[in-house]
Structures are given as structure tokens and as C-alpha cells.
């Protein structure tokens, strides 16, 4: 009986070994890393794309905003918190409004003041396939915040709208009175 089992298992092991070996050979030939991460052609293509965008109406508008007092203020505010964003460290702030400034687009958010500068904080659902009920439950504790509440915020990213003097922070972590109110789970496995 054992000889029959061994006789049946041997071809199975040989075939599966060949399949995996063939797969490994295909993967090795498919992946050929470049000797340099960026080629000169890639850099030039990127520069060309950037120049095209800067010449577009959106690029011109952004450049004008960047040179305006609002743009300069936004860049100065971003510089002030750049180390906190990079290190994902605590920033102490005060809630100044429970909605975005008028005319701004975005999901659920609020305004906070950190070291004298106001920032927009945006909260987006982690996955687009979440139902509306799950979205509300995820942010339910944020609804308990009030104007003038002192909070601790951590953010992984900051950006500009191109029309406002306020930097836009992603709301990744919010705590009040040493109690976590909101914490976005970091995605596993890359993008």
C-alpha cells in the first residue's frame, strides 16, 4: 500500500517542481532591473510634461497663486509643520471651525489652528467601497468635537488647494484629552 502511495506522490512532486521552476524562470526573465533608476530620457520626459502643465491654464493659475500672498502664506505654513509630517509626530492644535472654509470642496473636515496658523483637515474614508453607514460610524467620534477643543493631530501628508492660504492636512490621527478620537488604519501591502 505504501509503495502505491509513493508511486502516486512521486509524479505529483516532480510535476509541481517543474511548474514552480518554470514560473521562477519566467519571473527572472520578466524582471530586468535597470542599471540606473531614472534614464536621461525619463528625466527629459518628466521635464517636458512639467513644462506643458505649467503652460496650461491650470499651471498658470497655480503659478500665479504660488506667487500671491495667499500662496506664500500657505508655503510658510507648510514649512512650519514639515518635520511633523515627515516624522508623523504629534502637533497640538485648537479646533477653530467644524466645517471647511466657504467655497472649498472636500469631504468631511474642519479647521484647526497650530502655532498661530490655520489648517484645513480633511477626512476621507479609507476605502471607496465602504457603505454610507460604515462611513458615518467611522467618523462618529469626530462629531463630538467642538470649537475651541484642544486636540493632538498627526498627519502623513499636507497639500495645497491652489486657491486658499490654508494648507490641507490629511486627518490620520486625532486625540483629545489623551483619548484617541480617530485613527486611520495604514494600508498594508503598498498603494
C-alpha positions in Angstrom: 0.0 0.0 0.0 2.9 2.4 0.9 4.5 1.7 -2.5 1.4 2.7 -4.3 1.1 5.9 -2.4 4.7 6.7 -3.0 4.3 5.8 -6.7 1.4 8.3 -7.0 3.1 11.1 -5.0 6.4 11.0 -6.9 4.9 12.2 -10.3 2.9 14.9 -8.4 6.1 16.2 -6.7 8.1 16.1 -10.0 5.3 18.0 -11.9 4.8 20.6 -9.3 8.6 21.2 -9.0 8.7 21.7 -12.8 5.8 24.1 -12.7 7.4 26.2 -9.9 10.8 26.1 -11.7 9.2 27.3 -14.9 7.4 30.1 -13.1 10.7 31.2 -11.4 12.5 31.2 -14.8 9.6 33.3 -16.3 9.8 35.8 -13.4 13.5 36.1 -13.7 13.3 37.0 -17.4 10.4 39.3 -17.0 12.1 41.4 -14.3 15.2 43.1 -15.6 16.2 46.0 -13.3 17.7 49.0 -14.9 21.3 49.9 -14.1 20.1 53.4 -13.2 16.7 54.1 -11.7 16.0 57.0 -14.0 17.2 57.3 -17.5 18.0 60.7 -19.1 15.1 60.2 -21.5 12.8 59.7 -18.4 14.0 62.9 -16.8 13.6 64.8 -20.0 10.1 63.4 -20.5 9.2 64.5 -16.9 10.6 68.0 -17.6 8.6 68.2 -20.8 5.4 67.1 -19.0 6.0 69.7 -16.3 6.6 72.4 -18.8 3.4 71.5 -20.7 1.4 71.6 -17.4 2.9 75.0 -16.4 1.8 76.4 -19.8 -1.7 75.0 -19.3 -4.4 77.3 -17.8 -4.3 75.3 -14.5 -0.5 75.6 -14.3 -0.6 79.3 -15.0 -3.3 79.8 -12.3 -1.3 77.7 -9.8 2.0 79.7 -10.5 0.1 83.0 -10.0 -1.4 81.6 -6.7 2.0 80.4 -5.6 3.5 84.0 -6.1 0.5 85.6 -4.4 0.4 86.5 -0.6 -2.0 83.5 -0.1 0.4 81.1 -1.8 3.4 82.4 0.1 1.4 82.1 3.4 0.5 78.5 2.5 4.1 77.6 1.8 5.3 79.2 5.0 2.6 77.3 7.0 3.6 74.0 5.3 7.3 74.7 6.1 6.4 75.2 9.8 5.0 71.7 10.1 7.1 69.8 7.6 9.1 67.9 10.2 6.0 66.8 12.0 4.5 65.4 8.7 7.7 63.7 7.8 8.1 62.0 11.3 4.3 61.5 11.8 4.6 63.2 15.2 2.2 65.0 17.4 1.0 68.5 16.6 -1.1 70.4 19.2 -3.9 72.4 17.8 -7.2 74.1 18.6 -10.4 73.5 16.6 -11.5 76.8 15.0 -14.3 75.6 12.8 -16.2 72.4 12.3 -16.5 72.8 8.5 -14.3 73.8 5.6 -14.0 77.5 4.6 -16.7 78.7 2.2 -16.1 77.7 -1.4 -13.8 74.8 -0.7 -14.6 71.3 -1.9 -13.9 68.1 0.0 -15.4 65.6 2.3 -15.8 65.8 6.0 -13.4 68.2 7.6 -12.6 71.0 10.0 -10.3 73.9 10.5 -7.6 73.9 13.2 -5.0 76.3 14.4 -1.5 75.1 15.0 1.1 77.6 16.3 -1.0 80.6 15.1 -1.6 79.3 11.5 -4.9 77.8 10.4 -5.0 74.5 8.5 -7.8 72.5 6.8 -8.1 68.9 8.0 -9.8 66.5 5.6 -11.1 63.1 6.5 -11.8 60.6 3.7 -13.0 57.1 4.0 -10.1 54.6 3.7 -11.8 52.5 1.0 -14.2 53.7 -1.7 -16.4 50.6 -1.3 -17.5 51.4 2.2 -21.2 51.9 2.6 -22.6 55.2 3.9 -23.4 53.7 7.3 -19.9 52.5 7.8 -18.6 55.9 6.7 -20.8 57.6 9.4 -19.7 55.1 12.1 -16.0 55.6 11.2 -16.3 59.4 11.9 -18.9 59.3 14.7 -16.5 60.3 17.5 -15.3 63.3 15.4 -18.8 64.7 15.7 -18.2 65.2 19.4 -15.5 67.8 18.7 -16.5 71.5 19.4 -14.9 74.8 18.5 -12.0 75.7 20.9 -11.3 72.0 21.7 -7.6 71.3 22.2 -6.5 68.3 20.1 -3.4 66.4 19.1 -3.2 65.7 15.4 -0.8 63.5 13.3 -0.8 63.6 9.5 1.0 61.7 6.8 0.5 64.4 4.2 -0.1 68.0 3.5 -1.1 69.8 0.3 -2.3 73.0 -1.3 -5.6 73.8 -3.0 -4.1 76.4 -5.2 -6.7 79.0 -4.2 -6.6 79.2 -0.4 -3.9 80.4 2.1 -4.6 77.2 4.1 -2.6 74.0 3.9 -4.7 70.9 3.7 -3.8 68.1 6.1 -5.0 64.5 5.9 -6.7 63.6 9.1 -4.9 60.4 10.1 -4.9 60.6 13.9 -6.9 62.9 16.3 -6.8 62.7 20.1 -8.5 64.9 22.7 -7.7 64.7 26.5 -5.2 61.8 25.8 -8.1 59.8 24.3 -7.9 58.7 20.6 -10.9 60.0 18.8 -9.9 59.0 15.3 -7.1 56.8 13.8 -6.9 55.9 10.2 -5.6 52.4 9.7 -2.5 52.4 7.5 -2.9 50.3 4.3 -0.8 47.2 4.2 0.9 45.9 1.0 1.7 49.2 -0.8 -0.5 51.6 -2.7 
